Amino acid sequence: MDAQGRGQAGDMDPADQWVLNPSTGSYELRINHAADSAAGHSSPAGANRSTAPAPADAARPAVPSPASPADRSDGPPGRRGVPEQRGRRASGKGGRDARATSRRKAKPKASGKKKALTWTGGVVAFLVVAGSVTGYMVYQHFNNNIDKVDVGVDNAAVTDGPVNILVIGTDKRDGKGNKGYGDNGSVGHADTTLLFHVSEDRSNATALSIPRDMITDIPDCEVKDDGQKKTVPGSHKVRFNESLGQEGRDPGCTWRTVEQLTGLKINHFMMADFNAVKELSSAVDGVEVCLGKDIDDPDSHLKLSKGRHSVQGEEALAFVRTRHSVGFGGDLSRIELQQQFLSSMIRKMKSGGTLTNPSKLYDLADAATKSLTVDTGIGSVSKLTSVAKDLSKVDLKHITFATVPVLDNPEDGPVHKTVILDKAKAEPLFSMVKQDVSLTEVKQKEKQQEKAAKDKQAALLKGPKAAPADVRARVFNGSEKFGAAQATLSWLQNSQGMLRTSNGGNAPGGKKQATTTLEFAPNQADQARRLAAAMGLPASALKQGAQDAAPMAEMKLILGADFKGAGVPLGAPSKAPSGIQKVEADDKNICAK
C-alpha cells in the first residue's frame, strides 16, 4: 500500500482502471477494485496479482459494476472513448472477467448550501478587493485635493510637546467660489489669522485671533519663486495682513511674523480661502449662529433677523465677513462673529451626527482637503489625520478663542483705521499660552499627586519675606543672553535695595538651562520669597534644599533661557488680564450684538 491507500505498483495495470459503460459505449475510469471483490469477481491471474482490497477502501461503499442496472446511470453521457492501447476487452487472453471499479468515490456534486457559500465567499472577496481599491482611490483623491507650500520648515506632523498651528484665512479673490467679493484678482492678504495653541498634556487649547489691521513689523522671509529661493525684505510698521501676498510673500512670511510677535514657535500652518467657509459649512449641514438684532448689511449681503439661525454656503460666508452692522463696525467686531462661528462649527463637527455619518464625513473630508493649503510637514491625508487625532484629545469645554489685545493707533488721527499691540495685556497673555495655562474658567482636572505636588511647591512662596537688605544671593548666567547676570545684579542692587547680592558669572560648569531657578536652604526661605517676588519667579523655579545653610551663605540664582530681562517677571499669571476679549468653544449662548 502506498501513502494514499492504493495497491503497490505490481498489483494493478493502469489499463485495468478503464472499463466500458454499456449504456454509453464509452470507457470510464474505475479505481476501486473492492467492488469487484464484493461482487465475487476475481482476476484470472490471481497467483500473480493480489485480490485483497486496500484496507483504506474497505469501509467505502462499493461502486456498482458496469453490468448492473445502477451502473447505467452512474456516469454522465458523452464520455470520449479510451484509446485502444489503454482499453481491455472483457474476454481474451490475459484479460479479466470483470473490470475493476474505482477505489475512490466519484467527486460528489456541490450541495445548494455549499454553492451558496462558495458564491458568498467570492462576493466577499470581491467586495474586499473592491473596497480596498475604492479606499485607495478615495485616499488618493483626498491627497490630490491638498495644496502644499514649502516654507523652509519641515516639522513632524505630531509632537509630544505643545502644538502651535497657524490658521490663515485669505481674502484671495480668484479661484473657484472666490469671485464676486470686492477686489477681484487680489493676490490675497492674511485677512483672518488665528494661532491655535494646544497644551503639552492636551488638556486645553487657546486660539488667538490676530487683528488684520494691527501695525507691526514683518521680518525678512525666504520664499520660493519658480523653484528658486529668494528673500523678501521685511517691512517696518505696516498692517499685519501684508505679511501674506504683498511683495510675493507666502504663508511662511506670516508664520515668521507671528513667531516674532508672540514668541511662540509654530509647528504647522493651514490656509483657506472664502470658498472654504461655504464648502465646510454646507458639508456639516449648516452652522448655528445667533444675532442680538436684525441685520441687513449691503456690504457682506447678510440679511438675518434677530435670534438663532443655521447658516451655510453663501450665507455663512456673509456672516463671517460682516463687520459694519455689528459692534463698533470694525475688524475687532467681525473677529467676534468669526469666533462665534468657529466655536459652533467645532461643536457641530464633534457631534455624533457628523462623525458617525459616512456621507457627511466624506463631504466634510472632501471639502476640507479641497479648501486647504498646508506646509509640507502635514501635506498628506495620513499626516492630517494624525494631527486631527492628536488635537481631538482636547475637551471642547477647555478650548478658548481670544483676541490679541490692541489699542487704537495714536498716529491715525481723528479716524482710527488701524490698531497697535497693547503690550501691557498682550505680554501676560502670550506668557500664559507659552506655559499652557488655560483661559477657560473651567477647573482643570488634575491627578491627586500632581495637585499635591503643586500645592506643596506653591507653599514655598507663602510666608514672611526678609527685608531686601538681608537678601544674600549670587547671580549666575545660564541663559543665552550676554551680560544677563550683571544686568540683573545692577537691577537688584539699584532698584530693589538688595545690596548683598553678587555676580557669579556663568552658570556652574558653563551649562545652559531652559528655566531660571533659585536654590536655597530651609533657613533662607524668607530671603527666597523676597527675591522671588522681586523677580516674578513662579513657584516651580524655587528649589529648596534639605539642610540649613551657614548664616552668611548666599542663595544661588541661575538665569535660564526664559530670562527676558532685568525686572521682567518670569512667571505667567494664573488669570488673563482684565478686558481680554474671549469666547469659550462650548458656550452655546453667544449672541452677536
HUCOR-V688015 format. One record per backbone hydrogen bond with DSSP energy under -0.5 kcal/mol. CO is the residue of the C=O (numbers start at 1). NH is the residue of the N-H. E is the energy in kcal/mol with one decimal. If there is no record, write none. Layout:
CO&NH&E  CO&NH&E
This chain:
2&5&-2.0  6&2&-2.2  8&11&-2.0  8&12&-0.5  9&12&-0.6  13&16&-1.8  14&17&-1.5  15&18&-1.6  16&100&-0.6  17&30&-5.0  19&28&-3.6  20&22&-0.7  21&24&-1.1  21&25&-2.8  21&26&-0.7  26&21&-2.6  28&19&-3.1  31&33&-0.8  31&102&-0.6  32&35&-0.5  32&101&-0.7  33&37&-1.9  34&38&-2.6  35&39&-1.7  36&41&-3.0  37&40&-1.2  42&97&-0.6  43&46&-1.0  44&46&-0.5  45&48&-1.3  45&49&-1.5  54&57&-1.9  54&58&-0.8  55&58&-0.9  57&60&-1.4  65&68&-1.5  68&71&-0.7  68&72&-0.7  69&72&-1.1  70&73&-1.0  71&74&-1.2  71&75&-0.6  83&86&-2.0  83&87&-0.8  84&87&-1.0  89&96&-0.5  92&95&-2.4  111&115&-2.6  112&116&-2.3  113&117&-2.4  114&118&-2.6  115&119&-2.8  116&120&-3.0  117&121&-2.9  118&122&-2.0  119&123&-2.2  120&124&-2.9  121&125&-2.6  122&126&-2.4  123&127&-3.0  124&128&-2.7  125&129&-2.4  126&130&-3.5  127&131&-3.4  128&132&-2.5  129&133&-2.7  130&134&-3.1  131&135&-3.3  132&136&-2.5  133&137&-2.5  134&138&-3.0  135&139&-2.7  136&140&-2.9  137&141&-2.4  138&142&-2.7  139&143&-2.6  140&144&-2.8  141&145&-1.0  142&146&-0.9  143&146&-0.8  147&374&-2.6  149&151&-0.9  149&376&-0.7  163&198&-2.9  164&166&-0.5  164&267&-3.0  164&268&-1.4  165&167&-0.6  165&196&-3.1  166&168&-0.6  166&270&-2.8  167&194&-2.7  168&170&-0.6  168&272&-2.6  169&191&-0.8  169&192&-2.4  175&178&-1.8  175&179&-0.5  181&183&-0.7  182&184&-2.0  183&186&-1.6  186&173&-1.2  186&174&-0.6  189&171&-0.9  189&191&-2.0  192&169&-3.9  193&210&-2.7  194&167&-3.3  194&196&-0.7  195&197&-0.8  195&208&-2.5  196&165&-2.7  197&206&-2.5  198&163&-2.2  199&202&-1.6  204&199&-2.5  205&400&-2.1  206&197&-3.4  206&208&-0.6  207&209&-0.6  207&402&-2.9  208&195&-2.3  209&211&-0.6  209&404&-2.7  210&193&-0.6  211&214&-1.3  212&241&-2.0  213&419&-1.7  214&240&-1.8  216&238&-2.6  217&219&-0.6  218&235&-1.9  221&232&-3.3  223&225&-0.5  223&230&-2.8  224&226&-0.5  225&228&-1.7  228&225&-3.4  230&223&-3.0  230&232&-0.5  231&233&-0.6  232&221&-1.9  235&218&-2.8  238&216&-2.8  239&242&-1.5  240&243&-2.2  241&190&-1.9  241&244&-1.0  244&246&-1.1  245&248&-1.5  246&249&-1.7  249&245&-2.3  250&253&-2.0  250&254&-1.0  251&255&-2.6  252&256&-2.1  253&257&-1.9  254&258&-2.5  255&259&-2.1  256&260&-2.0  257&261&-1.9  258&262&-2.8  259&263&-2.3  264&266&-0.5  268&166&-2.9  269&375&-1.1  270&168&-3.0  271&373&-1.8  272&170&-2.7  273&276&-1.1  273&277&-0.8  274&277&-0.9  274&278&-1.2  275&279&-2.8  276&280&-2.9  277&281&-1.8  278&282&-1.5  278&313&-0.9  279&283&-2.1  280&284&-1.3  281&286&-3.0  282&285&-1.6  287&311&-2.8  289&309&-2.4  290&592&-2.5  291&307&-2.6  295&304&-2.0  296&298&-0.7  297&301&-1.8  297&302&-0.7  301&303&-0.5  302&297&-2.9  304&295&-3.3  307&291&-2.3  309&289&-3.0  309&311&-0.6  311&287&-2.6  312&315&-1.2  313&317&-1.9  314&318&-2.4  315&319&-1.9  316&320&-1.9  317&321&-1.2  318&322&-0.9  319&322&-0.7  323&326&-1.0  326&329&-2.5  330&334&-1.6  331&335&-2.1  332&336&-1.3  333&337&-1.4  334&338&-2.4  335&339&-2.6  336&340&-2.0  337&341&-2.5  338&342&-2.9  339&343&-2.3  340&344&-2.0  341&345&-2.4  342&346&-2.4  343&347&-2.0  344&348&-2.2  345&349&-2.9  346&350&-2.1  347&351&-0.6  348&351&-0.8  351&354&-1.2  351&355&-1.9  352&356&-1.8  354&357&-0.9  356&358&-0.7  357&361&-3.0  358&362&-2.4  359&363&-2.4  360&364&-2.8  361&365&-2.6  362&366&-3.0  363&367&-2.7  364&368&-2.8  365&369&-2.5  366&370&-2.0  367&371&-1.5  368&372&-1.1  372&147&-1.8  373&271&-2.7  374&149&-2.3  375&378&-1.5  376&379&-1.2  380&384&-2.5  381&385&-2.6  382&386&-1.8  383&387&-2.1  384&388&-2.6  385&389&-2.6  386&390&-2.0  387&391&-2.8  388&392&-1.9  390&393&-1.1  391&394&-1.7  395&398&-2.2  396&399&-1.6  398&205&-2.3  398&400&-0.5  399&585&-2.8  400&207&-3.1  401&583&-3.8  402&209&-3.4  405&422&-2.4  407&420&-2.8  408&410&-0.6  409&412&-1.9  410&413&-0.6  414&416&-0.7  415&417&-0.7  418&409&-1.9  419&215&-3.2  420&407&-2.8  421&423&-1.3  422&425&-1.2  422&426&-3.1  423&427&-2.1  425&429&-1.5  426&430&-3.0  427&431&-2.2  428&432&-2.1  429&433&-2.1  430&434&-2.6  431&435&-1.8  432&437&-2.9  433&436&-1.7  436&438&-0.5  444&446&-0.6  447&451&-2.5  448&452&-2.3  449&453&-2.3  450&454&-2.3  451&455&-2.5  452&456&-2.3  453&457&-2.2  454&458&-2.9  455&459&-1.6  457&460&-1.4  458&461&-1.6  459&462&-1.1  467&470&-2.0  468&471&-1.4  470&472&-0.5  471&473&-0.5  472&555&-2.3  473&502&-2.1  474&557&-2.5  475&504&-3.5  475&505&-0.6  476&478&-0.8  476&559&-2.7  477&507&-2.0  478&513&-2.0  480&482&-0.5  481&484&-1.4  483&487&-2.3  484&488&-2.3  485&489&-2.5  486&490&-2.5  487&491&-1.9  488&492&-2.8  489&493&-2.4  490&494&-2.7  491&495&-2.4  491&496&-1.1  492&496&-0.5  492&498&-2.5  497&499&-1.3  498&501&-0.8  500&473&-0.8  502&475&-3.1  502&504&-0.6  505&477&-2.9  507&510&-2.9  508&511&-1.1  513&561&-2.1  514&562&-1.0  517&558&-2.6  518&543&-2.8  519&556&-2.3  520&545&-3.0  521&524&-2.4  522&525&-1.3  524&528&-2.5  525&529&-2.3  526&466&-2.0  526&530&-1.6  527&531&-2.5  528&532&-2.9  529&533&-2.1  530&534&-1.9  531&535&-2.5  532&536&-1.4  532&537&-2.2  535&570&-0.8  536&570&-0.6  536&571&-3.0  538&541&-1.7  539&542&-1.5  541&518&-2.5  542&544&-0.6  543&520&-2.0  550&553&-1.8  555&474&-2.7  555&557&-0.6  556&519&-2.8  556&558&-0.7  557&476&-3.3  557&559&-0.6  558&517&-2.1  559&478&-1.7  560&563&-1.9  565&568&-2.2  567&569&-0.6  577&580&-1.3  581&403&-2.2  583&401&-4.3  584&587&-2.1  586&588&-0.8  587&590&-0.6  592&292&-3.8
